[in-house]
Each structure stands twice: as C-alpha cells, then as structure tokens.
Amino acid sequence: MSLTLPAGVALPVTASALVLTQQPGNGDNGGQGEDFGKSSPVGFLVLILFLIAVAFLVRSMTKHLKRVPASFDEPAAEEKPEVEAAEKDEPEAAEKPAKDSSATKAD
C-alpha cells in the first residue's frame, strides 16, 4: 500500500507543513516577550473559584464522613439470638439427611 498524495493536494499540504515548521522570527522570541510569566486577572479569578469549590467539597466530605459509623462489624450480642432462633424453628430439617436424587434418575 502506497501513501502518495494526488498532485492537487500535494502542493497545499507541503506548503502548509513548511509554514508550520518555521522557526519564529526576531520579533516573536518564542513567546517569551515582556508579558511572559505574568498572570492575568482572569487566571486569578479562576484560581479563586477553584479554591472556593475545593472548600465546599471538603465541607461536604466532612459532613458525610461524620455519618459513617466507627465500625461496620455487627455486635456479637445481636447476632446470636437470630442464629439461635433460626435453629429452634427448624431442628428437624437439619437432622434429616437429604435424599440423593441422582440414584433415582439413573434407574
């Protein structure tokens, strides 16, 4: 597969590539003029807005973290009665062996 351009497209593409790859002239200094490194009032305003947004996010996060319990483990005292009640309700079902249905299906 060959990557050749048609004649009508090759000249504009080549010319634009040459223009874009030129080094800056004497007047540009590569973007490091007298205003290089100085911030604008708009940049300062954006910085202040970001700081305000971060303050609100921290405030919201602390509110949510205060609602989180210290531990997610359930107390052992509450767990025992539920387990004992379940065992008392169906002691016969736990003692009876389960019938193997695979033996009846094979016959």
C-alpha positions as CSV (number, residue, x, y, z in Angstrom):
1,M,0.0,0.0,0.0
2,S,1.5,3.3,-1.1
3,L,0.8,6.6,0.6
4,T,1.1,9.0,-2.2
5,L,-1.0,12.2,-2.4
6,P,-2.7,13.4,-5.6
7,A,-0.9,16.3,-7.4
8,G,-3.7,18.8,-6.5
9,V,-3.4,18.0,-2.8
10,A,0.4,17.6,-2.5
11,L,1.3,21.3,-3.1
12,P,-1.0,22.8,-0.4
13,V,-0.1,20.1,2.1
14,T,3.7,20.7,1.5
15,A,3.3,24.5,1.7
16,S,1.3,24.4,5.0
17,A,3.8,22.0,6.5
18,L,6.7,24.4,5.6
19,V,4.9,27.3,7.2
20,L,4.0,25.5,10.4
21,T,7.6,24.2,10.9
22,Q,9.3,27.6,10.5
23,Q,11.2,28.9,13.5
24,P,9.9,32.1,15.0
25,G,11.3,35.4,13.6
26,N,13.3,38.0,15.5
27,G,10.2,39.8,16.8
28,D,8.5,36.8,18.5
29,N,11.2,35.4,20.8
30,G,9.4,32.1,21.1
31,G,6.5,33.5,23.2
32,Q,8.9,35.0,25.9
33,G,8.1,38.7,25.4
34,E,7.6,41.3,28.1
35,D,4.4,39.6,29.4
36,F,6.0,36.2,29.7
37,G,5.4,34.6,33.2
38,K,2.8,37.2,34.3
39,S,-0.7,36.1,35.2
40,S,-3.8,37.8,34.1
41,P,-6.7,38.9,36.3
42,V,-8.8,36.2,34.6
43,G,-6.4,33.5,35.8
44,F,-6.5,34.8,39.3
45,L,-10.3,34.7,39.2
46,V,-10.3,31.1,38.0
47,L,-7.8,30.2,40.8
48,I,-10.1,31.8,43.4
49,L,-13.1,29.9,42.0
50,F,-11.3,26.6,42.2
51,L,-10.3,27.3,45.9
52,I,-13.9,28.1,46.8
53,A,-15.0,24.9,45.0
54,V,-12.4,22.8,46.9
55,A,-13.6,24.4,50.2
56,F,-17.2,23.4,49.5
57,L,-16.1,19.9,48.6
58,V,-14.1,19.5,51.8
59,R,-17.1,20.7,53.8
60,S,-19.4,18.2,52.2
61,M,-16.9,15.4,52.6
62,T,-16.5,16.0,56.3
63,K,-20.3,16.1,56.7
64,H,-20.6,12.7,55.0
65,L,-17.7,11.2,57.0
66,K,-19.3,12.2,60.3
67,R,-22.3,10.0,59.3
68,V,-20.1,6.9,58.7
69,P,-20.2,4.5,61.7
70,A,-16.9,3.8,63.5
71,S,-17.1,0.1,62.6
72,F,-19.1,-1.8,60.1
73,D,-19.0,-5.0,62.2
74,E,-22.3,-6.1,63.7
75,P,-22.3,-6.5,67.5
76,A,-22.0,-10.2,68.6
77,A,-24.9,-9.8,71.1
78,E,-27.4,-9.1,68.3
79,E,-26.1,-11.8,66.0
80,K,-26.6,-14.8,68.5
81,P,-30.4,-14.5,69.1
82,E,-31.1,-14.5,65.3
83,V,-28.9,-17.6,64.8
84,E,-30.5,-19.5,67.8
85,A,-34.0,-18.6,66.7
86,A,-33.4,-20.0,63.2
87,E,-32.0,-23.2,64.7
88,K,-35.0,-23.6,67.0
89,D,-37.6,-23.2,64.2
90,E,-36.3,-26.0,62.0
91,P,-34.3,-28.5,64.1
92,E,-35.9,-31.5,62.2
93,A,-34.9,-30.3,58.8
94,A,-31.2,-30.0,59.8
95,E,-31.2,-33.6,61.3
96,K,-32.8,-35.4,58.4
97,P,-30.3,-36.4,55.7
98,A,-31.1,-35.2,52.2
99,K,-32.2,-37.8,49.7
100,D,-29.9,-38.3,46.8
101,S,-32.0,-37.8,43.7
102,S,-29.2,-38.9,41.3
103,A,-29.7,-42.5,42.2
104,T,-33.4,-42.5,41.3
105,K,-32.7,-40.7,38.0
106,A,-30.1,-43.3,36.9
107,D,-32.6,-46.2,37.2
